[in-house]
Amino acid sequence: MSTTDTVEKKRKFIVSEAAAVLDITPQTVYRMIERDELDALKPGQSYTTTRSHLREYVGGEEALEDLDAAVDFDEA
């Protein structure tokens, strides 16, 4: 496994970031988590998910890149 793969798996998205990437509301993300449609963890008070979980949900890296092309989280 390359370093890039490891970093990707560790990259965490909070609900609002996942919602922006998927172009849905945060409330919809919460519902998806509750219905086990999107894997997420709740290590503290808020849920987080990973890029690999988002990729799995949308059906592949290419689909995810299309979704988050306009969203730049590196500045956050």
Buried (B, 14 or more C-beta within 10 A) or exposed (E): EEEEEEEBEEBBBBBEBBBBBBEEEBEBBBEBBEEEEBBBEEEEEEBBBBBBBBBBBBEEEEEBEEBBEEEEEEEE
